[in-house]
Amino acid sequence: MTAITRFGAGRRGAWAALLAGVSVLGVLEVGVLHLVVGAYAPPLAALAVDLVFGIPTAALLVAMASPLWSSHRLDRERLRLRFGWLAGIDIPLRVIRDTATYHPTARQPAQTGLDFDADSATLLLVRSSASALVHIDLTEEVPARTQGWRRVVARAIIVSVDDADAFRAAVDRARSD
């Protein structure tokens, strides 16, 4: 059995604030809909509307909260990057060309969240742009999942981590073994 090393996915504050805003809007939407439909529709219809809108809203909020407890994993064969249930990529160590600390520029700032740039095939997994960021360059395309279920192929990844130097050193050690 191979040892698995876990790495934090960076600070939680920005994602938690985004989640709080979406939660407030979701709860308000479902609450107002409950009150309006409950005032004008029969009880069974009101219950149906509550279920039809309440369950998907709750599922969305849980999925959006999942990056708060996600982490990255490294073993002897691959680097597994996760953004909760919303995104993930399993990178074989043999296809990692290089890792570097990423410093965003004013023209290309790092933003909290998920993104995929089709022109450069770069996958962005950033829980907080205030966290340390690492750019991982690959020698070949690797399949990834983003935005829940969208399938893409990435040639580079920008990912937030707790400690960029420790993350890079561990990946380099694993690649050389």
C-alpha positions, 0 to 999 in steps of 0.5 A: 500500500502506498502512503497518501499525503494530503494537502489543504486547498487554501484558505476558506474565507472567500469560498465561505463568503460566496457560499453564504451569499448564495445560501441567503438567496436560495433560502429567501427564494424558497421561503418566499415561494413557500409563502406565496404558493401556500397563500393561494394553492391547496396544501398538497400543491404547496407541499409539491412546490416546496419539494420541487424547489427546496430539495434541489436548492438544498442539494446545490448548497451542499455541493457548493459547500463541499470545497470547504472540506476538500483536500488534495492527495498525492501518492506514488502514482498520481496527484489528485486535485479536488474542488469538493464535488464540483471539480477534480482531476487525477494527474499521473505523476509521469505527465507533470512537466513542472510545478511553479508558484503562481503569481497572478498579474493585473491582466490575469488575476486569479479568481475564487472558484472554478474556470477552464480556459479552452484556448490554453487548456488551463483548469483553475481550482481556487478556493481563495485567491489570497491562498498560495497558488501553484501552476502545474504544467503537463506534458500531455492532456489529462481528463478533468471534471469541472462545474459539477459534470462538465468534462474537459481535458487540461494541459495546465492547472492553477490550484490553491494550496495551504503551502506552495513550497511544501506542495511543490517539494512533495510533488517533486519528491514523488516524481523522482521516486 
